[in-house]
Amino acid sequence: MNLSSKLPRVGTTIFTVMSQLANEVGAVNLSQGFPDFDCDPVLKDLVTKYMGEAKNQYSPMPGLPALREAIATKIKKTRGALVHPDDITVTAGGTQALYCAISSVVRAGDEVILIEPAYDSYKPVVELHGGNVRTYELSAPDFQVDWNSFSRLITHKTRLIIINNPHNPLGKTLSRDDLEALNKLVSGTDIMILSDEVYEHIVFDGKEHHSVLSHPELKERSFAVFSFGKTFHITGWKMGYCVAPEPMTREFRKVHQFNVFAVNTPAQFALAEYLKTESNYLGLPEFFQAKRDYLQEGLQGTRLKPISSEGSYFQLYDYSAIADEADTEFAKRMTREYGVAAIPVSVFYSSGKDEKVIRLCFAKKEETLGKAIKLLKEM
């Protein structure tokens, strides 16, 4: 069969590669971004409760009204933004929401601007729909956007700008000034924003998460994507949602209805009830900051140099004082020889830019992090 691939440059992801290698050699896996601890038993009991109440058939395509109303209430309380439940679509995880958002607006020949390093699902979806990716590369150690330089990427073909806040893999956050600078660039144009905010509740050191939903002008041209998986330690449930103004939501749902149509019904009922207790998500910054600090403090005195993590599950380390080899090779050798798996940051750049930096995931039990620290101290 002569099968011409629509994604000829896409292979097995580095996350699969590193996790397989970690399993092969019995290494501590700090590569993939998922917790190794369980979710709240209350949440599991709620799912069981609603399964027992026969809430096991299709939910409405946009999501259960009760859940969308609970999400709107949460957004008002946490972001001070008024969002109508009709502008919320419940999705099978954040990545499915990203797929539907890109698919709904990107056409052949459109240009999409990515800030790299970037989460690896963005670019393939743009290319799948015939779009052209233009990249703005961030550089170590500060990884800050120079919006004047960024503006040179905008052309009459620019259809969409994708931002990630808090950022994976960098752990950086966008300030209110960053969002205002972005707004000035797109004001008076038809450019839309896709804001990946799946780590919204995981920010550190007293920082505030600045959502596009809190910016009145950006809110009217943005898809904002969120993840229950990241918020409630249930990545395997694949539950998320997208918020967008009515015209964009209408186009989003045209894709969503033929992609998954409806999302897990008993889980939606459970989440709608679970969201009523604000402490279930408002305590996340302190919870995850303790894990970040534990990892950082444990590796003090080693030759791994930390790069400031302001949010997300991730801490970057500069390993240039240890080796000069490519980050992909270093990550594999570290896994084999020292028993800890990491992700090389170069894989998040289209150009393969290598600044001798690796990403470690600290969304792990203290026992797991302690074992990794002990092993890395020997490096």
ROTORRO-222996 format. One record per residue: x, y, z of N, C-alpha, C in turn. Coordinates in steps of 0.001 Angstrom, whole numbers. Layout:
N
R      nxx      nyy      nzz     caxx     cayy     cazz      cxx      cyy      czz
R        X        Y        Z        X        Y        Z        X        Y        Z
...
***
This chain:
379
R      nxx      nyy      nzz     caxx     cayy     cazz      cxx      cyy      czz
R      848    -1194        0        0        0        0      883     1243        0
R      589     2174     -871     1334     3421     -940      611     4460      -81
R     1019     4551     1179      374     5459     2129     1254     6675     2355
R      783     7820     1947     1524     9066     2135     1092     9701     3449
R     2027     9819     4392     1705    10331     5722     1342    11804     5692
R      325    12175     6464      -15    13588     6623      885    14258     7658
R     1585    13449     8448     2523    13963     9447     3839    13200     9310
R     4547    13407     8210     5736    12594     7931     6885    12780     8917
R     6910    13896     9623     8028    14148    10545     7696    13778    11989
R     6519    13220    12179     6110    12865    13537     6421    11399    13813
R     7158    11164    14902     7477     9794    15303     7012     9547    16723
R     7647     8608    17409     7323     8311    18797     7774     9470    19679
R     6915     9930    20577     7268    11086    21398     8389    10755    22384
R     9125    11786    22770    10217    11620    23733     9686    11125    25073
R     8419    11440    25381     7842    11006    26654     7715     9491    26693
R     7286     8913    25581     7196     7454    25487     8588     6831    25528
R     9517     7441    24801    10892     6922    24748    11516     6895    26136
R    11400     8004    26865    12057     8083    28169    11365     7201    29205
R    10044     7110    29141     9344     6243    30093     9660     4776    29841
R     9768     4394    28559    10146     3013    28236    11554     2707    28737
R    12461     3670    28529    13837     3473    28999    13870     3373    30519
R    13094     4222    31197    13038     4167    32661    12548     2807    33139
R    11533     2271    32462    11010      952    32830    12036     -146    32585
R    12759      -41    31467    13759    -1054    31117    14874    -1147    32147
R    15319        9    32652    16476        8    33558    16077      188    35021
R    14774      297    35280    14312      444    36652    14614     1797    37258
R    14590     2839    36430    14916     4184    36903    13710     4872    37520
R    13979     5870    38354    12915     6734    38876    12461     7624    37722
R    11164     7607    37428    10663     8310    36248    10170     9713    36611
R    11022    10718    36399    10635    12120    36558    10485    12774    35190
R    10244    11948    34174    10145    12484    32810     8718    12881    32470
R     7785    11952    32479     6417    12277    32090     5696    13084    33162
R     4821    13995    32713     4138    14904    33615     2836    14349    34171
R     2956    13400    35068     1754    12903    35743     2115    12541    37184
R     1173    12693    38132     1449    12339    39522     1567    10834    39710
R     2352    10434    40694     2379     9008    41059     1639     8785    42371
R      838     9790    42771      -14     9659    43948    -1475     9703    43496
R    -2365     9229    44352    -3766     9079    43970    -4536    10378    44177
R    -5714    10424    43589    -6606    11570    43775    -7355    11431    45101
R    -8143    12425    45401    -8946    12447    46625    -9963    11293    46590
R   -10009    10457    47634   -11000     9371    47673   -12431     9874    47553
R   -12689    11095    48003   -14031    11669    47896   -14466    11753    46443
R   -13526    12149    45570   -13841    12274    44151   -14143    10903    43540
R   -13374     9906    43913   -13640     8549    43419   -14992     8042    43913
R   -15312     8348    45170   -16602     7920    45717   -17757     8591    44984
R   -17552     9836    44571   -18609    10536    43844   -18876     9892    42488
R   -17813     9478    41802   -18004     8798    40511   -18774     7500    40724
R   -18381     6750    41737   -19077     5492    42050   -20549     5752    42377
R   -20769     6820    43137   -22146     7190    43503   -23004     7417    42257
R   -22469     8177    41308   -23276     8508    40133   -23386     7336    39158
R   -22394     6463    39139   -22571     5237    38357   -23685     4401    38950
R   -23737     4345    40292   -24784     3596    40971   -26161     4185    40764
R   -26199     5490    40467   -27478     6146    40190   -27831     6109    38705
R   -27142     5244    37970   -27424     5002    36544   -27149     6218    35661
R   -26158     7042    36056   -25752     8173    35211   -24665     7690    34246
R   -25041     6743    33390   -24048     6037    32586   -24257     6151    31081
R   -25167     7010    30670   -25421     7168    29236   -24801     8489    28754
R   -24963     8764    27467   -24396     9985    26905   -24851    11224    27675
R   -23906    12120    27870   -24252    13444    28390   -24535    14361    27203
R   -25071    15563    27432   -25227    16511    26330   -23863    16806    25677
R   -23866    17032    24383   -22617    17246    23645   -21716    18325    24257
R   -22244    19488    24693   -21363    20514    25264   -20876    20195    26674
R   -21507    19217    27323   -21207    18905    28713   -22433    19094    29573
R   -22440    18474    30754   -23579    18594    31655   -23800    20047    32067
R   -25024    20539    32028   -25283    21911    32486   -24774    22169    33902
R   -24939    21195    34797   -24495    21382    36189   -22989    21599    36269
R   -22234    20878    35440   -20780    21040    35465   -20379    22366    34848
R   -21002    22736    33750   -20655    24009    33112   -21006    25190    34010
R   -22088    25070    34759   -22435    26114    35716   -21420    26175    36859
R   -20961    25018    37324   -19957    24980    38392   -18638    25589    37918
R   -18277    25317    36671   -17056    25897    36107   -17181    27413    36017
R   -18323    27900    35550   -18542    29349    35445   -18442    30015    36813
R   -18969    29359    37832   -18879    29890    39196   -17434    29940    39659
R   -16682    28887    39377   -15262    28846    39761   -14482    29964    39070
R   -14741    30183    37788   -14034    31224    37044   -14342    32608    37624
R   -15585    32830    37996   -15948    34116    38586   -15228    34330    39915
R   -15157    33274    40734   -14524    33390    42048   -13010    33538    41958
R   -12395    32810    41036   -10934    32790    40982   -10340    33818    40031
R   -11080    34179    38976   -10537    35097    37968   -11301    36420    37898
R   -12420    36495    38611   -13222    37705    38555   -13851    37941    37203
R   -13970    36892    36410   -14488    37018    35044   -15870    36379    34951
R   -16759    37060    34256   -18090    36524    34021   -18079    35704    32737
R   -18352    34424    32873   -18419    33518    31725   -19771    32817    31754
R   -20470    32859    30645   -21766    32168    30580   -21527    30676    30391
R   -22281    29822    31081   -22110    28366    30901   -22209    27917    29449
R   -22955    28656    28626   -23080    28285    27215   -21775    28471    26448
R   -20831    29206    27027   -19533    29421    26378   -18474    28429    26862
R   -18913    27408    27584   -18013    26385    28116   -18345    25051    27462
R   -17324    24353    26984   -17502    23012    26422   -16623    22040    27199
R   -17208    20985    27730   -16460    19960    28461   -15826    19013    27451
R   -14546    18708    27645   -13784    17935    26664   -13118    16715    27295
R   -12650    15835    26433   -11923    14645    26876   -10457    15015    27101
R   -10230    15860    28090    -8885    16312    28420    -8508    17607    27718
R    -7423    18209    28191    -6950    19456    27603    -6466    19303    26180
R    -5809    18193    25873    -5253    18018    24527    -6351    17909    23481
R    -7451    17261    23829    -8575    17208    22877    -9160    18592    22645
R    -9199    19401    23691    -9671    20774    23543    -8736    21572    22636
R    -7439    21392    22810    -6465    22072    21949    -6667    21659    20497
R    -6859    20368    20276    -7076    19856    18919    -8307    20504    18286
R    -9412    20534    19028   -10648    21082    18475   -10519    22580    18200
R    -9842    23289    19088    -9689    24731    18899    -8887    25022    17632
R    -7755    24357    17473    -6920    24574    16291    -7669    24146    15031
R    -8299    22974    15090    -9011    22440    13931   -10145    23359    13476
R   -10772    24027    14425   -11961    24811    14108   -11659    26120    13400
R   -10411    26603    13490   -10136    27928    12907    -8968    27959    11928
R    -8082    26977    11954    -6899    27007    11085    -7200    26341     9751
R    -6949    27073     8677    -7170    26578     7317    -5846    26517     6572
R    -5842    25859     5430    -4618    25747     4620    -4070    27137     4306
R    -2781    27317     4577    -2120    28585     4297    -2117    29567     5445
R    -2946    29311     6474    -2940    30194     7643    -1628    30036     8403
R    -1218    31107     9071      -21    31058     9901     -404    31060    11378
R      303    30227    12135       81    30109    13577     1412    30343    14268
R     1425    31249    15231     2663    31568    15946     2719    30791    17250
R     3819    30070    17434     4087    29333    18668     5251    29967    19401
R     5168    29962    20718     6298    30379    21552     7010    29102    21980
R     8246    28943    21536     8989    27718    21847    10105    27969    22853
R    10368    26950    23729     9882    25572    23655     8370    25496    23869
R     7737    24540    23174     6281    24446    23209     5840    23005    23408
R     4718    22853    24090     4074    21543    24253     3943    20885    22879
R     4242    19606    22815     4470    18974    21509     3217    18713    20682
R     2023    18938    21208      823    18658    20408      432    19813    19491
R      913    21023    19765      456    22182    18997      804    22081    17510
R     2071    21945    17243     2561    22023    15866     1951    20954    14950
R     1912    19669    15345     1341    18667    14445     -111    18936    14060
R     -899    19472    14990    -2307    19728    14674    -2423    20869    13666
R    -1596    21893    13832    -1587    22987    12857    -1246    22441    11475
R     -198    21624    11396      245    21078    10113     -784    20118     9529
R    -1479    19399    10373    -2508    18459     9915    -3601    19183     9127
R    -3815    20435     9458    -4862    21217     8796    -4299    22198     7767
R    -3049    21978     7374    -2474    22774     6300    -1957    24127     6723
R    -1901    24380     8024    -1376    25648     8517      140    25663     8538
R      701    26852     8580     2151    27040     8640     2531    27595    10011
R     3472    26934    10663     3910    27342    11995     5062    28336    11893
R     4943    29426    12615     6043    30376    12781     6404    30360    14266
R     7686    30290    14564     8102    30100    15951     8884    31289    16492
R     8596    31587    17760     9370    32578    18511    10122    31806    19575
R    11441    31816    19499    12254    31019    20416    12652    31806    21662
R    12373    31207    22819    12836    31745    24094    14210    31173    24405
R    14983    31915    25178    16350    31491    25476    16603    31484    26977
R    17468    30557    27409    17890    30477    28801    18770    31696    29111
R    18858    32122    30367    18192    31490    31521    16842    32094    31877
R    16484    33270    31299    15259    33927    31759    14010    33490    31000
R    14162    33087    29727    13032    32608    28921    11866    33613    28924
R    12169    34882    28691    11153    35922    28654    10840    36327    27222
R     9576    36702    26967     9158    37144    25638     9495    38621    25462
R    10197    38945    24385    10389    40337    23969     9286    40605    22942
R     8250    41296    23356     7076    41450    22505     7345    42283    21262
R     8325    43184    21323     8697    43939    20116     9263    42997    19062
R    10130    42093    19510    10694    41104    18594     9612    40140    18110
R     8742    39746    19031     7647    38835    18702     6759    39420    17602
R     6537    40716    17643     5623    41368    16699     6060    41208    15251
R     7350    40971    15016     7852    40828    13649     7364    39548    12984
R     6851    38619    13773     6333    37365    13220     4912    37518    12683
R     4227    38564    13086     2834    38752    12689     2747    39274    11256
R     1941    38588    10443     1717    39008     9055      213    39017     8777
R     -152    39355     7554    -1565    39341     7178    -2129    37918     7143
R    -1244    36918     7200    -1690    35527     7191    -1857    34948     8600
R    -1462    35707     9620    -1536    35185    10986    -2981    34958    11398
R    -3276    33731    11741    -4643    33345    12120    -4775    33153    13624
R    -3711    32610    14236    -3797    32179    15631    -2438    32336    16300
R    -2457    32754    17574    -1265    32769    18424    -1536    31849    19598
R     -619    30921    19854     -797    29977    20960      137    30348    22105
R     -438    30521    23295      348    30778    24496       59    29684    25512
R      970    29514    26449      876    28459    27457     1255    29082    28797
R      290    29133    29718      502    29881    30962     -280    29247    32115
R      450    28710    33148     1888    28482    33271     2410    27549    32177
R     3697    27672    31929     4306    27090    30739     4908    25715    30995
R     4599    24806    30088     5249    23498    30027     6136    23486    28779
R     7453    23326    28890     8191    22765    30019     8861    23770    30958
R     8748    25069    30690     9605    26036    31383     9225    26304    32831
R     7944    26163    33158     7518    26538    34497     7408    28045    34668
R     7390    28802    33576     7284    30258    33635     5812    30677    33555
R     5520    31894    34040     4168    32432    33968     4192    33766    33224
R     3069    34107    32625     2924    35393    31956     2338    36407    32932
R     2880    37612    32914     2405    38668    33795     1228    39405    33167
R      612    40273    33955     -453    41132    33425       96    42003    32295
R     1345    42477    32448     1972    43297    31408     2173    42505    30120
R     2510    41215    30256     2670    40361    29066     1356    40278    28291
R      256    40057    29018    -1036    39946    28345    -1442    41266    27706
R    -1112    42375    28355    -1443    43667    27775     -617    43921    26515
R      649    43514    26540     1493    43659    25344      948    42818    24197
R      516    41601    24497      -83    40736    23480    -1357    41371    22940
R    -2166    41918    23820    -3410    42543    23381    -3153    43696    22414
R    -2138    44492    22684    -1816    45609    21789    -1426    45113    20404
R     -756    43971    20343     -326    43430    19050    -1503    42945    18205
R    -2531    42405    18851    -3639    41819    18083    -4848    42743    17981
R    -4842    43828    18729    -5967    44756    18697    -6197    45276    17280
R    -7447    45272    16846    -7781    45750    15511    -7551    44741    14407
R    -7198    43500    14778    -6993    42431    13795    -8023    41327    14015
R    -7991    40311    13146    -8849    39135    13311    -8073    37960    13915
R    -6893    38245    14456    -6070    37182    15045    -6723    36670    16325
R    -6783    35349    16450    -7318    34716    17646    -6184    34190    18522
R    -6510    33970    19790    -5553    33460    20768    -6028    32094    21263
R    -5113    31156    21370    -5375    29881    22043    -4495    29868    23284
R    -5122    29953    24451    -4387    30028    25708    -4513    28712    26466
R    -3412    27996    26538    -3339    26706    27225    -3030    26995    28694
R    -4053    26848    29549    -3919    27216    30957    -4174    26028    31881
R    -3714    24862    31472    -4041    23643    32223    -3413    23618    33621
R    -2351    24401    33843    -1716    24449    35169    -2146    25693    35943
R    -3333    26215    35650    -3795    27495    36207    -3705    27585    37723
R    -3952    26503    38426    -3965    26537    39887    -2626    26124    40503
R    -1620    25930    39660     -324    25487    40176      702    26592    39915
R      650    27633    40750     1577    28771    40666     2180    28998    42047
R     3402    29520    42070     4186    29524    43304     4581    30917    43780
R     5081    30930    45016     5691    32123    45609     4739    33316    45642
R     3455    33043    45847     2476    34104    45959     2081    34751    44656
R     2563    34217    43524     2209    34788    42230      736    34551    41919
R      201    35418    41078    -1178    35286    40617    -1181    34779    39181
R    -2092    33866    38910    -2234    33410    37525    -3077    34417    36756
R    -2521    34922    35654    -3228    35904    34840    -3800    35200    33610
R    -5100    34961    33653    -5783    34271    32562    -6240    35262    31509
R    -6331    34796    30254    -6916    35633    29212    -8376    35953    29540
R    -9002    35104    30349   -10398    35350    30715   -10543    36577    31602
R    -9452    36968    32264    -9477    38142    33136    -9171    39427    32373
R    -8805    39294    31101    -8514    40464    30271    -9704    40673    29332
R   -10494    41724    29539   -11749    41883    28795   -11608    41808    27277
R   -10522    42369    26724   -10371    42370    25267    -9868    41023    24752
R    -8861    40459    25400    -8364    39152    24968    -9432    38076    25116
R   -10243    38178    26148   -11304    37198    26395   -12217    37035    25180
R   -12415    38119    24437   -13344    38095    23305   -12745    37516    22029
R   -11459    37149    22060   -10842    36546    20878   -10062    35279    21237
R   -10352    34703    22418    -9525    33591    22906   -10301    32309    23156
R    -9631    31189    22827    -9969    29886    23368    -9100    29724    24613
R    -9702    29455    25754    -8939    29183    26973    -9184    27728    27359
R    -8105    26970    27491    -8198    25521    27706    -7705    25162    29103
R    -8456    24271    29770    -8155    23892    31146    -8247    22373    31309
R    -7699    21870    32422    -7623    20424    32626    -8005    20045    34051
R    -9051    19244    34201    -9343    18662    35503    -8270    17644    35878
R    -7689    17007    34864    -6651    16011    35119    -5489    16587    35893
R    -5029    17781    35481    -3913    18430    36162    -4338    18986    37519
R    -5562    19488    37595    -6018    20124    38830    -6294    19123    39942
R    -6875    17986    39597    -7323    17043    40620    -6573    15707    40596
R    -5401    15669    39958    -4554    14467    39950    -5269    13276    39304
R    -5967    13534    38204    -6726    12471    37520    -6416    12513    36020
R    -5132    12543    35676    -4759    12667    34264    -5322    11523    33426
R    -5489    10348    34028    -6010     9203    33291    -7498     9277    32993
R    -8195    10199    33627    -9621    10345    33352    -9866    11118    32063
R    -8871    11898    31628    -8986    12722    30413   -10232    13604    30463
R   -10219    14563    31380   -11328    15489    31562   -10799    16917    31533
R   -11369    17749    30674   -10985    19146    30596   -12133    19985    30077
R   -11821    21235    29717   -12857    22089    29145   -12246    23269    28414
R   -13039    23853    27543   -12624    25016    26767   -13649    26121    26957
R   -13142    27338    27171   -13991    28521    27293   -13684    29442    26118
R   -14722    29894    25430   -14539    30787    24285   -15822    31574    24051
R   -15716    32756    23428   -16933    33518    23108   -17816    32748    22130
R   -19083    33122    22078   -20078    32347    21347   -19698    32003    19907
R   -19227    32944    19070   -18905    32566    17683   -17801    31516    17606
R   -16819    31608    18489   -15713    30646    18489   -16149    29312    19083
R   -16976    29366    20117   -17515    28128    20702   -18352    27368    19676
R   -19119    28093    18891   -19947    27447    17859   -19084    26655    16887
R   -17974    27240    16443   -17077    26541    15521   -16340    25409    16228
R   -15947    25636    17473   -15277    24604    18278   -16151    23358    18370
R   -17427    23543    18651   -18322    22398    18847   -18613    21649    17556
R   -18470    22313    16417   -18633    21610    15151   -17582    20508    15011
R   -16378    20765    15522   -15315    19751    15510   -15523    18766    16657
R   -15787    19298    17841   -15941    18477    19045   -17008    17398    18872
R   -18132    17738    18231   -19234    16778    18137   -18905    15584    17246
R   -17953    15767    16323   -17551    14653    15468   -16207    14055    15896
R   -15669    14576    16979   -14396    14086    17509   -14640    13116    18656
R   -15326    13572    19690   -15709    12669    20789   -17205    12724    21079
R   -17868    13753    20616   -19278    14068    20857   -19546    14376    22325
R   -19467    13374    23191   -19776    13589    24603   -18680    12991    25467
R   -18585    13500    26682   -17511    13116    27601   -18107    12334    28775
R   -17261    11536    29414   -17625    10641    30519   -18682    11233    31452
R   -19859    10622    31460   -20996    11185    32188   -20873    11109    33713
R   -20591     9937    34315   -20509     9924    35782   -19383    10809    36313
R   -18283    10911    35560   -17193    11795    35990   -17632    13253    35968
R   -18463    13624    34987   -18962    15002    34938   -19847    15313    36145
R   -20737    14402    36479   -21574    14607    37663   -20705    14745    38920
R   -19688    13882    39023   -18814    13907    40195   -18056    15231    40290
R   -17522    15692    39179   -16755    16941    39178   -17652    18138    39482
R   -18870    18122    38988   -19800    19214    39276   -20023    19350    40775
R   -20150    18230    41474   -20338    18268    42924   -19039    18616    43640
R   -17930    18062    43159   -16632    18263    43814   -16191    19727    43743
R   -16532    20421    42661   -16136    21815    42494   -16814    22743    43486
R   -17886    22307    44109   -18594    23149    45070   -17746    23445    46301
R   -16752    22608    46568   -15860    22807    47710   -14581    23481    47222
R   -14455    24784    47479   -13349    25560    46915   -11977    25072    47374
R   -11903    24549    48586   -10605    24094    49100   -10038    22939    48284
R   -10872    22295    47469   -10388    21193    46639    -9405    21653    45571
R    -9404    22946    45248    -8444    23445    44259    -7651    24653    44733
R    -8140    25391    45728    -7439    26599    46160    -6151    26298    46930
R    -6004    25068    47437    -4792    24717    48177    -3668    24167    47318
R    -3879    24092    46009    -2881    23473    45131    -1544    24209    45070
R    -1506    25536    45079     -186    26198    45022      747    25762    46148
R      238    25746    47371     1071    25348    48505     1469    23869    48411
R      523    23036    47981      777    21601    47867     1935    21324    46915
R     1883    21923    45726     2922    21654    44732     4195    22462    44980
R     4081    23641    45590     5297    24382    45906     6154    23614    46904
R     5523    22921    47823     6276    22115    48790     7086    21035    48071
R     6511    20473    47015     7218    19451    46256     8374    20072    45444
R     8106    21218    44821     9174    21917    44095    10327    22236    45031
R    10001    22791    46204    11038    23191    47154    11814    21989    47677
R    11118    20882    47888    11777    19667    48370    12826    19193    47359
R    12462    19225    46078    13402    18823    45030    14572    19800    44946
R    14274    21092    44952    15335    22095    44848    16297    22014    46027
R    15750    21919    47221    16597    21867    48414    17432    20591    48440
R    16832    19501    47981    17553    18235    47970    18726    18229    47017
R    18625    19005    45939    19695    19025    44940    20655    20199    45108
R    20484    20962    46174    21450    22030    46454    22829    21418    46673
R    23819    22076    46123    25179    21572    46273    25601    20632    45165
R    24650    20226    44307    25012    19412    43152    25365    20338    41987
R    25811    19755    40902    26175    20556    39729    24992    20792    38785
R    23820    20373    39208    22607    20696    38472    22127    22073    38932
R    22078    23013    38006    21715    24393    38344    20234    24635    38044
R    19412    24949    39064    17978    25139    38833    17676    26445    38100
R    16674    26397    37239    16148    27584    36576    14780    27839    37185
R    14521    29058    37605    13327    29401    38375    12045    28794    37807
R    11315    28078    38668    10013    27518    38313     8938    28318    39029
R     8069    28972    38258     7021    29827    38815     5663    29139    38853
R     5562    27981    38200     4298    27255    38158     4449    25977    37366
R     3402    25178    37310     3342    23886    36609     3894    22767    37481
R     4093    21587    36846     4645    20410    37523     6167    20350    37437
R     6807    21322    36794     8152    21089    36266     9218    22040    36798
R    10414    21474    36935    11605    22218    37319    12685    21934    36278
R    13247    23005    35702    14348    22847    34753    15685    22902    35481
R    16649    22134    34947    18018    22160    35471    19011    22273    34323
R    19951    23187    34492    21076    23355    33574    22159    22366    34008
R    22542    21467    33114    23530    20439    33463    24902    20727    32844
R    25109    21933    32319    26337    22234    31572    27609    22102    32412
R    27489    22179    33740    28660    21996    34599    29041    20521    34739
R    28180    19638    34259    28421    18200    34373    28926    17621    33061
R    28317    18029    31947    28666    17439    30647    28394    18444    29535
R    29038    18183    28386    28856    19044    27221    28079    18315    26124
R    27615    17111    26420    26920    16329    25398    25505    16860    25154
R    24933    16478    24031    23579    16903    23674    22596    16496    24768
R    21562    17326    24968    20659    17067    26085    19924    15731    25960
R    19603    15308    24745    18922    14028    24572    19823    12876    25008
R    21084    12945    24617    22031    11896    25016    22301    11939    26509
R    22401    13150    27061    22621    13273    28503    21454    12675    29279
R    20209    12968    28846    19035    12448    29544    18999    10922    29512
R    19364    10346    28371    19382     8886    28274    20487     8294    29140
R    21661     8935    29134    22766     8430    29956    22440     8577    31439
R    21812     9678    31803    21429     9886    33199    20465     8795    33656
R    19572     8401    32758    18610     7347    33083    19322     6015    33286
R    20223     5688    32355    20920     4397    32423    21922     4322    33578
R    22726     5383    33723    23852     5320    34657    23517     5793    36066
R    22546     6701    36187    22230     7256    37507    20814     6957    37971
R    20009     6343    37096    18723     5828    37534    17611     6839    37700
R    17708     7996    37004    16627     8992    37045    16335     9442    35615
R    15070     9358    35209    14686     9739    33851    14186    11182    33822
R    14650    11932    32829    14262    13331    32630    13887    13525    31165
R    13392    14720    30850    13082    15081    29468    14062    16154    28997
R    14736    15962    27853    15606    16997    27296    14769    18121    26687
R    15099    19363    26989    14261    20486    26572    14362    20770    25077
R    15419    20323    24419    15564    20590    22978    14408    20025    22163
R    13740    18970    22666    12641    18358    21904    11435    19278    21799
R    11382    20313    22615    10269    21251    22585    10512    22412    21607
R    11668    22410    20930    11992    23414    19924    11935    22780    18533
R    11314    23465    17572    11307    22973    16197    12718    22869    15644
R    13578    23783    16066    14958    23834    15576    15869    22851    16290
R    15368    22237    17378    16211    21365    18181    17201    22127    19038
R    16942    23386    19275    17841    24240    20067    18199    23562    21384
R    19501    23457    21636    19997    22716    22793    20777    23656    23696
R    20218    23946    24872    20874    24832    25828    21347    24086    27072
R    21483    22757    26911    21979    21918    28005    21070    22009    29240
R    19767    21818    28979    18767    21915    30032    17866    20682    29979
R    17540    20141    31144    16608    19015    31249    15415    19423    32110
R    14294    18711    31920    13081    18962    32693    12807    17799    33624
R    12598    18112    34911    12206    17107    35888    10786    17401    36366
R     9977    16373    36504     8620    16511    37009     8614    16243    38514
R     8123    17206    39298     8094    17021    40757     6699    16691    41290
R     5761    16373    40395     4418    15965    40829     4467    14495    41243
R     5261    14236    42259     5500    12867    42710     5436    12802    44231
R     5285    11587    44750     5325    11391    46182     6696    11773    46721
R     6751    12192    47980     8036    12560    48580     9006    11390    48541
R     8485    10210    48700     9323     9007    48628    10018     8913    47267
R     9266     9173    46199     9825     9122    44843    10871    10206    44643
R    10538    11429    45055    11487    12535    44911    12741    12294    45750
R    12561    11771    46951    13718    11492    47815    14673    10491    47191
R    14104     9452    46576    14939     8444    45921    15696     9070    44752
R    15004     9927    43977    15657    10585    42830    16782    11514    43306
R    16523    12256    44376    17544    13160    44903    18800    12391    45319
R    18607    11294    46008    19738    10490    46455    20584    10016    45262
R    19916     9585    44211    20620     9103    43022    21333    10235    42283
R    20672    11383    42163    21264    12496    41421    22432    13125    42181
R    22463    13015    43472    23585    13541    44249    24886    12796    43927
R    24764    11614    43371    25947    10825    43030    26498    11197    41657
R    25793    12055    40944    26190    12384    39581    27304    13433    39565
***
